[in-house]
Every structure is written in C-alpha cells, then in structure tokens.
Amino acid sequence: MTTATKTPKNVLGDTARKIYRAVGFSKWYNFWFWLLLGGGGLLYFTVARLNYIDFYGTFCGASSGHGDRDLASPGECFYHLDGGWYQFWIIAHLACILPASILACVQFIPIARRKAMWLHRISGWISTVLGIIGAIAAVMLSPHSMGGGVDTISMVGAQGIFFTGSLIMGIINAKRHNVAKHRAWMLRSWVIGGAIITMRHFMTITMILASLNGGYYYAQPCEKISFMLGGEDATMASYPECAPYFSGQDPKRHVAVHATVFNRDKVKIAAAVNMVFGMAGWMAIILHILLVECYLRYESGGSKASPRQQVAVGTKKADVAANTDAIKVD
C-alpha cells in the first residue's frame, strides 16, 4: 500500500481553498476578485483611514491647532477649514463614505449573506444611502479638491455618476427580485468606487517619473501657498510673484510651482500631487470598469447566461428562484 505525499504546491492549494471556502466562496477567482478589487483592498484602505473622521484632531490636526500633523494631502486643509460649505462637504464625505465602504466590503462576503440575509438587507440599505451622500459630497468638493483642475472635476464627477448610477440600478433590480443583475450592479458600483485605491499607485508612479524628468510646473494660488508656508514673509521669500496678492492688487493670484516630490517643500509636493491627481483617477476608473466587466462576462460564460442568472420577473416562481439565488450566488 502506497501513501500519497503532498507536494508544497498541493499544500498551498489546499490551504487557499480552505481560506476562501471558509468565508463562503466556492470559486477561487471570486475570492481573489473580492480580495483585490471588490472588498479586501478597499476594506484595508478604509479601516486604515477611519481616524480621518476625527476631522480636527487627525485629518487637519496641525492646521486646526488640535494635532501634530495633517493627514490630508498637503495644502488641502486650507479649503477644508474655511468654515463654509466646503468644510461641511468634506466632513460629510468622510463620515459617510468610510463606514459605507466597510459595510459594502462585508456585503460581498457570501457567508455573511447566507447566515443573516436580514442583516445583509439592512446593512445594504445603510451602505447605499451613506455611499450616495459620500459621492455627492465628493462632487461638491471637486472645484477645489487637489487643485480643482478640469481633469479632477471631470474625473470626480464621472466617478460619482458611475458609482451612484450603479447603486440606483442595483436597488431597482433588488426591488424587482432580479438578484443576478442586482449583484452585478452593486459590484460595478463598489469596484468603480475602489478605483480611489488604484489611482494612488498611478499617482505615485507618475509623480516619481515627473520629478525625475523635471521641468513640470503647476499653478497654485498664493493664498494657499501662504497657508502652507505660514505667512507673507516665507511666501515672498520663495515666491516673490505673489506680491500682487499681498498688496491686494490681485487677490486670486496664482504662480507656477515646480512639481516634484524629491524634497521636503510641501508646496512643491502639493503641486506634484495636484498635477497627477485627475489623470491618475481617470486611468484607475477606466481600468476598474474594464476589470469588472471582464469579470462579470467571464462569470456568466460570455453571452450565454447560466440558468441561475436568468431570473424571470413578475411571477411567483421567479420570486422563489430569486430568493434561492440570493443565498447561493457568489
């Protein structure tokens, strides 16, 4: 009698299967898609930023005088602390989108749906409402966010439309008991929303390349520069072109700032971040749309949808099938 020995490859495969089956996934690619795009990465990203909700103590800690440093991007607290609608929208955005993202990540774990479908429905509504409010707040912030360039405004607006529109379509299909389409639209919404993670990788790469190449400049308002440098003297020492701003001749004066990350000058770092933000966002959104559509097409077997994904509407039999799919689909 011979005893089969497991190779390291088999052991690794068995371990992986135990992990993804433990949380309810029946297929390995579903688990990896959730881990990388639909939940795992977004969950880590969100949990690591939950302290942002402490707006005055953490997010804009140093600028507000209640903390040691700002966790916001360089210069952004100039607008966040203006005391007007912009401050309201940034607080609303953080307070809504962070908890909504955590709930959404759990929504896509199969075992969470199967063990407590009632909780899945309740947390789904909470996540959706908070997500829509957070998206609206992000759009309202875009005219000043990260430089407020046309690329940034259009990118944030497009992402908000894709994200919110997908959530609404998901709600409509849930009401129609079309579980397959409900799941597909909810996946689209949060995968597109998760582009904010991928865009940071694009930002890092492009900022480094732009800094290495040199010669890139980005216009920054003198009032923002003065805020970052701490006053008129420091600003005039580095950017004498801001003289018309301080004299009152040109209150909206902008000056060209060298965009580079290879120094500790936060004004130049802010210029580099602002310069690539919109472009990186567009690249990430397009990539995530392609990935989620490829995933959904692959899962459905191309143009031929599987019987489990064909949910008829308007009959009692369809409602029963839909409820069954709500438990089994992953």
Residue, then its C-alpha position, 0 to 999 in steps of 0.5 A: m500500500t502506497t501513501a500519497t505525499k503532498t507536494p508544497k504546491n498541493v499544500l498551498g492549494d489546499t490551504a487557499r481553498k480552505i481560506y476562501r471556502a471558509v468565508g463562503f466562496s466556492k470559486w477561487y477567482n471570486f475570492w481573489f476578485w473580492l480580495l483585490l478589487g471588490g472588498g479586501g483592498l478597499l476594506y484595508f484602505t478604509v479601516a486604515r483611514l477611519n481616524y480621518i473622521d476625527f476631522y480636527g484632531t487627525f485629518c487637519g490636526a496641525s492646521s486646526g491647532h488640535g494635532d501634530r500633523d495633517l493627514a490630508s494631502p498637503g495644502e488641502c486643509f486650507y479649503h477644508l477649514d474655511g468654515g463654509w460649505y466646503q468644510f461641511w462637504i468634506i466632513a460629510h464625505l468622510a463620515c459617510i463614505l468610510p463606514a459605507s465602504i466597510l459595510a459594502c466590503v462585508q456585503f460581498i462576503p457570501i457567508a455573511r449573506r447566507k447566515a443573516m440575509w436580514l442583516h445583509r438587507i439592512s446593512g445594504w440599505i445603510s451602505t447605499v444611502l451613506g455611499i450616495i451622500g459620500a459621492i455627492a459630497a465628493v462632487m461638491l468638493s471637486p472645484h477645489s479638491m487637489g487643485g480643482g483642475v478640469d481633469t479632477i472635476s471631470m474625473v470626480g464627477a464621472q466617478g460619482i455618476f458611475f458609482t451612484g448610477s450603479l447603486i440606483m440600478g442595483i436597488i431597482n433590480a433588488k426591488r424587482h427580485n432580479v438578484a443576478k443583475h442586482r449583484a452585478w450592479m452593486l459590484r460595478s458600483w463598489v469596484i468603480g468606487g475602489a478605483i480611489i485605491t488604484m489611482r494612488h499607485f498611478m499617482t505615485i508612479t507618475m509623480i516619481l517619473a515627473s520629478l525625475n524628468g523635471g521641468y513640470y510646473y503647476a499653478q497654485p494660488c498664493e493664498k494657499i501657498s501662504f497657508m502652507l508656508g505660514g505667512e507673507d514673509a516665507t511666501m515672498a521669500s520663495y515666491p516673490e510673484c505673489a506680491p500682487y496678492f499681498s498688496g491686494q492688487d490681485p487677490k486670486r493670484h496664482v504662480a507656477v510651482h515646480a512639481t516634484v516630490f524629491n524634497r521636503d517643500k510641501v508646496k512643491i509636493a502639493a503641486a506634484v500631487n495636484m498635477v497627477f491627481g485627475m489623470a491618475g483617477w481617470m486611468a484607475i476608473i477606466l481600468h476598474i470598469l474594464l476589470v469588472e466587466c471582464y469579470l462579470r462576462y467571464e462569470s456568466g460564460g460570455s453571452k450565454a447566461s447560466p440558468r441561475q442568472q436568468v431570473a424571470v420577473g413578475t411571477k411567483k416562481a421567479d420570486v422563489a428562484a430569486n430568493t434561492d439565488a440570493i443565498k447561493v450566488d457568489 
